[in-house]
Amino acid sequence: MKLDDSIGFLINQTGRKLSQVVNHYFAAHEMTSEQWSVLARLCEEDGISQKELAARVSKDQTNVTRILDQLQRKGLIVRMTNPEDRRSFLPSVTPEGRQMYERMAPLEEQVIALAIQGLDEKEVAKLKELLQRIANNAARQL
């Protein structure tokens, strides 16, 4: 099979291209696609552990720690001691972080709209379903 016919390669290339476009649009706001995914997840699920956050954004804990350090330096998150395990921290979004999220969410939606232009609602729904099934199948292999 040719590489360009590989579903894994196509999914990977699509993800990379989307990240490049998001990074291009977000550069003026000093935000990367990696930082955005962590900030957005925390806005949706504030106060989850760093371990759970890493799983929810599909990144290893070392990368999540690095991204949280960046977001903390920007004043977008703080780390609170986990009351259940004082050796760990719970990242939490600051008011500034929430404001950044509110500003950036429409921009991210615009980027995705550009990427899926020409697809109707049923095709988009089916694409999401198929991608989720592939991700779930892959996760079961770990």
MDAnalysis code that builds the backbone (N, CA, C; Angstrom):
import MDAnalysis as mda
import numpy as np

u = mda.Universe.empty(426, n_residues=142, atom_resindex=np.repeat(np.arange(142), 3), trajectory=True)
u.add_TopologyAttr("name", ["N", "CA", "C"] * 142)
u.add_TopologyAttr("resid", np.arange(1, 143))
u.add_TopologyAttr("resname", ["MET", "LYS", "LEU", "ASP", "ASP", "SER", "ILE", "GLY", "PHE", "LEU", "ILE", "ASN", "GLN", "THR", "GLY", "ARG", "LYS", "LEU", "SER", "GLN", "VAL", "VAL", "ASN", "HIS", "TYR", "PHE", "ALA", "ALA", "HIS", "GLU", "MET", "THR", "SER", "GLU", "GLN", "TRP", "SER", "VAL", "LEU", "ALA", "ARG", "LEU", "CYS", "GLU", "GLU", "ASP", "GLY", "ILE", "SER", "GLN", "LYS", "GLU", "LEU", "ALA", "ALA", "ARG", "VAL", "SER", "LYS", "ASP", "GLN", "THR", "ASN", "VAL", "THR", "ARG", "ILE", "LEU", "ASP", "GLN", "LEU", "GLN", "ARG", "LYS", "GLY", "LEU", "ILE", "VAL", "ARG", "MET", "THR", "ASN", "PRO", "GLU", "ASP", "ARG", "ARG", "SER", "PHE", "LEU", "PRO", "SER", "VAL", "THR", "PRO", "GLU", "GLY", "ARG", "GLN", "MET", "TYR", "GLU", "ARG", "MET", "ALA", "PRO", "LEU", "GLU", "GLU", "GLN", "VAL", "ILE", "ALA", "LEU", "ALA", "ILE", "GLN", "GLY", "LEU", "ASP", "GLU", "LYS", "GLU", "VAL", "ALA", "LYS", "LEU", "LYS", "GLU", "LEU", "LEU", "GLN", "ARG", "ILE", "ALA", "ASN", "ASN", "ALA", "ALA", "ARG", "GLN", "LEU"])
u.atoms.positions = np.array([
    [0.843, -1.175, 0.000],
    [0.000, 0.000, 0.000],
    [0.892, 1.243, 0.000],
    [0.519, 2.200, -0.812],
    [1.246, 3.470, -0.844],
    [0.957, 4.253, 0.438],
    [1.937, 5.013, 0.866],
    [1.782, 5.804, 2.080],
    [0.572, 6.725, 1.988],
    [0.367, 7.350, 0.835],
    [-0.756, 8.279, 0.674],
    [-2.114, 7.591, 0.745],
    [-2.140, 6.275, 0.676],
    [-3.384, 5.518, 0.796],
    [-3.619, 5.008, 2.218],
    [-2.673, 5.236, 3.106],
    [-2.769, 4.772, 4.489],
    [-3.677, 5.699, 5.295],
    [-4.682, 5.119, 5.937],
    [-5.599, 5.919, 6.757],
    [-4.837, 6.607, 7.885],
    [-3.914, 5.884, 8.507],
    [-3.125, 6.483, 9.586],
    [-2.349, 7.698, 9.116],
    [-1.729, 7.579, 7.952],
    [-0.969, 8.701, 7.393],
    [-1.895, 9.874, 7.088],
    [-3.047, 9.592, 6.481],
    [-3.990, 10.665, 6.133],
    [-4.520, 11.377, 7.379],
    [-4.840, 10.612, 8.413],
    [-5.326, 11.223, 9.659],
    [-4.226, 12.075, 10.278],
    [-3.008, 11.542, 10.317],
    [-1.874, 12.279, 10.873],
    [-1.626, 13.567, 10.089],
    [-1.596, 13.478, 8.765],
    [-1.364, 14.656, 7.922],
    [-2.461, 15.697, 8.118],
    [-3.703, 15.244, 8.211],
    [-4.818, 16.166, 8.419],
    [-4.668, 16.889, 9.752],
    [-4.329, 16.146, 10.794],
    [-4.127, 16.759, 12.106],
    [-2.996, 17.772, 12.095],
    [-1.908, 17.434, 11.424],
    [-0.761, 18.358, 11.342],
    [-1.131, 19.628, 10.579],
    [-1.839, 19.458, 9.461],
    [-2.243, 20.633, 8.671],
    [-3.175, 21.526, 9.478],
    [-4.140, 20.926, 10.169],
    [-5.049, 21.723, 10.997],
    [-4.283, 22.460, 12.088],
    [-3.323, 21.784, 12.721],
    [-2.507, 22.439, 13.754],
    [-1.725, 23.607, 13.174],
    [-1.177, 23.431, 11.972],
    [-0.433, 24.520, 11.331],
    [-1.339, 25.720, 11.067],
    [-2.550, 25.468, 10.585],
    [-3.479, 26.567, 10.299],
    [-3.901, 27.251, 11.596],
    [-4.228, 26.458, 12.617],
    [-4.598, 27.036, 13.917],
    [-3.442, 27.868, 14.452],
    [-2.223, 27.345, 14.404],
    [-1.061, 28.098, 14.887],
    [-0.900, 29.408, 14.126],
    [-1.148, 29.383, 12.836],
    [-1.058, 30.601, 12.024],
    [-2.070, 31.647, 12.506],
    [-3.312, 31.237, 12.687],
    [-4.356, 32.168, 13.119],
    [-4.170, 32.618, 14.566],
    [-3.643, 31.729, 15.414],
    [-3.497, 32.036, 16.836],
    [-2.224, 32.817, 17.158],
    [-1.287, 32.880, 16.223],
    [0.013, 33.510, 16.489],
    [-0.134, 34.941, 16.987],
    [-1.078, 35.682, 16.445],
    [-1.277, 37.073, 16.861],
    [-1.707, 37.169, 18.322],
    [-2.243, 36.079, 18.861],
    [-2.699, 36.051, 20.259],
    [-1.703, 35.329, 21.161],
    [-0.523, 35.013, 20.600],
    [0.529, 34.311, 21.338],
    [0.012, 33.020, 21.976],
    [-0.726, 32.259, 21.172],
    [-1.295, 30.986, 21.612],
    [-0.957, 29.939, 20.552],
    [-0.594, 28.737, 20.991],
    [-0.350, 27.640, 20.051],
    [-1.527, 26.666, 20.106],
    [-1.595, 25.792, 19.120],
    [-2.667, 24.795, 19.113],
    [-2.553, 23.867, 20.326],
    [-1.331, 23.556, 20.743],
    [-1.134, 22.723, 21.936],
    [-1.655, 23.425, 23.188],
    [-1.292, 24.699, 23.334],
    [-1.766, 25.463, 24.484],
    [-3.286, 25.588, 24.446],
    [-3.810, 25.802, 23.242],
    [-5.258, 25.950, 23.087],
    [-5.981, 24.682, 23.537],
    [-5.490, 23.515, 23.130],
    [-6.187, 22.277, 23.485],
    [-6.221, 22.081, 25.001],
    [-5.144, 22.433, 25.679],
    [-5.099, 22.300, 27.136],
    [-6.003, 23.343, 27.793],
    [-5.929, 24.591, 27.352],
    [-6.777, 25.639, 27.923],
    [-8.255, 25.324, 27.689],
    [-8.599, 24.917, 26.477],
    [-9.997, 24.608, 26.163],
    [-10.503, 23.451, 27.019],
    [-9.689, 22.401, 27.169],
    [-10.112, 21.260, 27.986],
    [-10.316, 21.687, 29.432],
    [-9.418, 22.537, 29.951],
    [-9.575, 23.005, 31.328],
    [-10.809, 23.887, 31.483],
    [-11.134, 24.661, 30.470],
    [-12.351, 25.476, 30.544],
    [-13.590, 24.588, 30.564],
    [-13.511, 23.446, 29.906],
    [-14.625, 22.500, 29.893],
    [-14.665, 21.648, 31.160],
    [-13.498, 21.335, 31.714],
    [-13.398, 20.421, 32.857],
    [-12.408, 20.960, 33.880],
    [-12.637, 22.145, 34.371],
    [-11.703, 22.805, 35.281],
    [-11.493, 21.978, 36.543],
    [-10.246, 21.913, 36.973],
    [-9.915, 21.252, 38.223],
    [-9.602, 19.773, 38.099],
    [-9.521, 19.237, 36.868],
    [-9.133, 17.831, 36.732],
    [-7.631, 17.710, 36.985],
    [-7.201, 16.537, 37.364],
    [-5.782, 16.333, 37.663],
    [-4.952, 16.442, 36.388],
    [-3.660, 16.704, 36.570],
    [-2.767, 16.783, 35.415],
    [-2.732, 15.450, 34.675],
    [-2.801, 14.353, 35.407],
    [-2.802, 13.030, 34.782],
    [-4.045, 12.858, 33.914],
    [-5.195, 13.216, 34.455],
    [-6.440, 13.115, 33.690],
    [-6.427, 14.082, 32.511],
    [-5.900, 15.272, 32.725],
    [-5.793, 16.255, 31.647],
    [-4.954, 15.693, 30.499],
    [-3.830, 15.076, 30.833],
    [-2.966, 14.492, 29.802],
    [-3.741, 13.461, 28.980],
    [-4.504, 12.631, 29.657],
    [-5.300, 11.628, 28.942],
    [-6.365, 12.287, 28.076],
    [-6.985, 13.342, 28.578],
    [-8.095, 13.995, 27.871],
    [-7.639, 14.809, 26.662],
    [-6.348, 15.193, 26.617],
    [-5.834, 15.911, 25.439],
    [-4.872, 15.034, 24.631],
    [-4.776, 13.762, 25.000],
    [-3.934, 12.782, 24.292],
    [-2.478, 13.233, 24.178],
    [-1.942, 13.678, 25.309],
    [-0.532, 14.069, 25.369],
    [0.091, 13.405, 26.591],
    [1.407, 13.213, 26.554],
    [2.039, 12.630, 27.727],
    [2.157, 13.690, 28.822],
    [2.355, 13.209, 30.049],
    [2.356, 14.120, 31.198],
    [3.487, 15.139, 31.136],
    [4.621, 14.765, 30.563],
    [5.736, 15.705, 30.443],
    [5.345, 16.888, 29.565],
    [4.711, 16.613, 28.426],
    [4.281, 17.702, 27.542],
    [3.197, 18.547, 28.182],
    [2.277, 17.914, 28.896],
    [1.224, 18.679, 29.566],
    [1.829, 19.584, 30.627],
    [2.810, 19.094, 31.368],
    [3.484, 19.929, 32.371],
    [4.129, 21.141, 31.703],
    [4.803, 20.918, 30.584],
    [5.441, 22.021, 29.842],
    [4.394, 23.038, 29.379],
    [3.294, 22.565, 28.841],
    [2.238, 23.459, 28.352],
    [1.604, 24.213, 29.516],
    [1.372, 23.530, 30.635],
    [0.813, 24.205, 31.812],
    [1.771, 25.275, 32.329],
    [3.072, 24.991, 32.300],
    [4.062, 26.006, 32.690],
    [3.908, 27.254, 31.820],
    [3.751, 27.051, 30.508],
    [3.588, 28.178, 29.582],
    [2.306, 28.952, 29.886],
    [1.214, 28.231, 30.093],
    [-0.065, 28.891, 30.381],
    [-0.017, 29.623, 31.722],
    [0.693, 29.050, 32.686],
    [0.817, 29.697, 33.990],
    [1.633, 30.983, 33.875],
    [2.710, 30.963, 33.100],
    [3.512, 32.177, 32.902],
    [2.688, 33.281, 32.246],
    [1.741, 32.899, 31.415],
    [0.869, 33.877, 30.747],
    [-0.277, 34.333, 31.650],
    [-0.391, 33.724, 32.831],
    [-1.457, 34.095, 33.757],
    [-2.812, 33.498, 33.403],
    [-2.817, 32.449, 32.579],
    [-4.081, 31.868, 32.121],
    [-4.561, 30.717, 32.999],
    [-3.638, 30.131, 33.762],
    [-4.004, 29.074, 34.713],
    [-3.197, 29.258, 35.992],
    [-3.674, 28.627, 37.059],
    [-2.913, 28.489, 38.306],
    [-2.942, 27.010, 38.667],
    [-2.006, 26.621, 39.516],
    [-1.997, 25.240, 40.004],
    [-2.303, 25.269, 41.492],
    [-3.283, 24.478, 41.868],
    [-3.686, 24.376, 43.268],
    [-3.252, 23.004, 43.781],
    [-2.853, 22.944, 45.039],
    [-2.506, 21.657, 45.628],
    [-3.744, 20.772, 45.647],
    [-3.563, 19.538, 45.236],
    [-4.656, 18.571, 45.230],
    [-4.954, 18.176, 46.672],
    [-6.165, 18.451, 47.179],
    [-6.464, 18.120, 48.573],
    [-6.438, 16.610, 48.848],
    [-6.602, 15.799, 47.804],
    [-6.594, 14.348, 47.972],
    [-5.186, 13.764, 47.893],
    [-4.247, 14.525, 47.328],
    [-2.860, 14.067, 47.190],
    [-1.972, 15.306, 47.137],
    [-1.428, 15.684, 48.279],
    [-0.683, 16.943, 48.371],
    [0.579, 16.958, 47.518],
    [0.966, 15.814, 46.955],
    [2.132, 15.768, 46.074],
    [1.788, 16.196, 44.655],
    [0.502, 16.301, 44.352],
    [0.093, 16.653, 42.986],
    [-0.690, 17.961, 42.985],
    [-0.870, 18.498, 41.793],
    [-1.535, 19.786, 41.632],
    [-2.718, 19.661, 40.683],
    [-3.705, 20.512, 40.917],
    [-4.862, 20.592, 40.035],
    [-4.792, 21.919, 39.296],
    [-4.645, 21.894, 37.981],
    [-4.627, 23.152, 37.228],
    [-6.030, 23.745, 37.179],
    [-6.098, 25.058, 37.283],
    [-7.382, 25.751, 37.262],
    [-7.260, 27.012, 36.414],
    [-8.285, 27.291, 35.637],
    [-8.280, 28.440, 34.730],
    [-8.514, 29.720, 35.527],
    [-7.731, 30.746, 35.238],
    [-7.913, 32.065, 35.852],
    [-8.982, 32.838, 35.075],
    [-9.478, 33.943, 35.641],
    [-10.406, 34.786, 34.870],
    [-9.802, 35.230, 33.535],
    [-8.496, 35.526, 33.530],
    [-7.828, 35.909, 32.284],
    [-7.830, 34.744, 31.291],
    [-7.655, 33.532, 31.807],
    [-7.684, 32.346, 30.963],
    [-9.053, 32.137, 30.336],
    [-10.097, 32.376, 31.135],
    [-11.459, 32.253, 30.601],
    [-11.731, 33.308, 29.536],
    [-11.243, 34.513, 29.770],
    [-11.413, 35.575, 28.765],
    [-10.686, 35.203, 27.475],
    [-9.482, 34.657, 27.595],
    [-8.736, 34.227, 26.415],
    [-9.514, 33.145, 25.679],
    [-10.048, 32.193, 26.424],
    [-10.839, 31.123, 25.814],
    [-12.032, 31.706, 25.053],
    [-12.732, 32.639, 25.665],
    [-13.908, 33.248, 25.023],
    [-13.519, 33.995, 23.748],
    [-12.336, 34.607, 23.742],
    [-11.863, 35.305, 22.531],
    [-11.425, 34.333, 21.444],
    [-10.801, 33.240, 21.847],
    [-10.197, 32.328, 20.887],
    [-11.171, 31.293, 20.324],
    [-12.188, 30.919, 21.080],
    [-13.115, 29.867, 20.628],
    [-13.741, 30.190, 19.271],
    [-14.235, 31.416, 19.040],
    [-14.797, 31.708, 17.715],
    [-13.752, 31.616, 16.599],
    [-12.522, 31.970, 16.902],
    [-11.457, 31.891, 15.904],
    [-11.175, 30.431, 15.546],
    [-11.141, 29.571, 16.557],
    [-10.927, 28.147, 16.307],
    [-12.084, 27.575, 15.486],
    [-13.305, 27.991, 15.809],
    [-14.473, 27.534, 15.045],
    [-14.377, 27.984, 13.589],
    [-13.869, 29.185, 13.376],
    [-13.694, 29.708, 12.018],
    [-12.684, 28.861, 11.241],
    [-11.587, 28.497, 11.885],
    [-10.564, 27.673, 11.235],
    [-11.150, 26.314, 10.850],
    [-11.891, 25.709, 11.753],
    [-12.493, 24.407, 11.464],
    [-13.522, 24.538, 10.347],
    [-14.305, 25.613, 10.367],
    [-15.294, 25.832, 9.302],
    [-14.618, 25.909, 7.937],
    [-13.464, 26.563, 7.881],
    [-12.716, 26.633, 6.621],
    [-12.247, 25.245, 6.183],
    [-11.838, 24.447, 7.152],
    [-11.310, 23.116, 6.840],
    [-12.400, 22.158, 6.355],
    [-13.617, 22.330, 6.849],
    [-14.685, 21.395, 6.473],
    [-15.636, 21.981, 5.431],
    [-15.253, 23.114, 4.851],
    [-16.135, 23.705, 3.839],
    [-16.370, 22.701, 2.715],
    [-17.586, 22.683, 2.219],
    [-17.951, 21.732, 1.176],
    [-18.542, 20.442, 1.720],
    [-18.441, 20.229, 3.024],
    [-19.070, 19.066, 3.650],
    [-20.413, 19.502, 4.231],
    [-21.454, 18.689, 4.027],
    [-22.739, 19.045, 4.631],
    [-22.789, 18.514, 6.069],
    [-23.849, 18.861, 6.794],
    [-23.949, 18.500, 8.212],
    [-23.888, 16.992, 8.429],
    [-24.532, 16.238, 7.547],
    [-24.517, 14.777, 7.688],
    [-23.106, 14.224, 7.487],
    [-22.380, 14.780, 6.537],
    [-21.005, 14.326, 6.302],
    [-20.115, 14.659, 7.493],
    [-20.296, 15.849, 8.065],
    [-19.505, 16.242, 9.235],
    [-19.820, 15.320, 10.407],
    [-21.099, 15.042, 10.635],
    [-21.491, 14.145, 11.724],
    [-20.896, 12.752, 11.514],
    [-20.947, 12.258, 10.289],
    [-20.395, 10.930, 9.990],
    [-18.873, 10.924, 10.165],
    [-18.215, 11.993, 9.723],
    [-16.768, 12.104, 9.889],
    [-16.394, 12.051, 11.368],
    [-17.103, 12.808, 12.202],
    [-16.835, 12.789, 13.648],
    [-17.025, 11.387, 14.215],
    [-18.114, 10.742, 13.809],
    [-18.396, 9.392, 14.292],
    [-17.274, 8.426, 13.903],
    [-16.859, 8.479, 12.653],
    [-15.813, 7.574, 12.181],
    [-14.475, 7.840, 12.865],
    [-14.120, 9.105, 13.010],
    [-12.862, 9.438, 13.685],
    [-12.881, 8.971, 15.135],
    [-14.025, 9.130, 15.815],
    [-14.132, 8.682, 17.204],
    [-14.003, 7.162, 17.289],
    [-14.617, 6.457, 16.366],
    [-14.510, 4.993, 16.357],
    [-13.070, 4.556, 16.127],
    [-12.384, 5.205, 15.200],
    [-10.980, 4.869, 14.939],
    [-10.139, 5.148, 16.183],
    [-10.368, 6.298, 16.823],
    [-9.621, 6.645, 18.041],
    [-9.893, 5.625, 19.144],
    [-11.145, 5.230, 19.313],
    [-11.490, 4.235, 20.340],
    [-10.836, 2.889, 20.045],
    [-10.869, 2.475, 18.780],
    [-10.221, 1.214, 18.400],
    [-8.726, 1.265, 18.686],
    [-8.098, 2.383, 18.349],
    [-6.659, 2.532, 18.595],
    [-6.365, 2.515, 20.091],
    [-7.201, 3.202, 20.884],
    [-6.985, 3.270, 22.332],
    [-7.062, 1.887, 22.971],
    [-7.907, 1.029, 22.442],
    [-8.025, -0.327, 22.998],
    [-6.753, -1.149, 22.788],
    [-5.897, -0.716, 21.890],
    [-4.657, -1.442, 21.622],
    [-3.553, -1.076, 22.612],
    [-3.774, -0.044, 23.390],
    [-2.746, 0.416, 24.344],
    [-2.854, -0.310, 25.677],
])
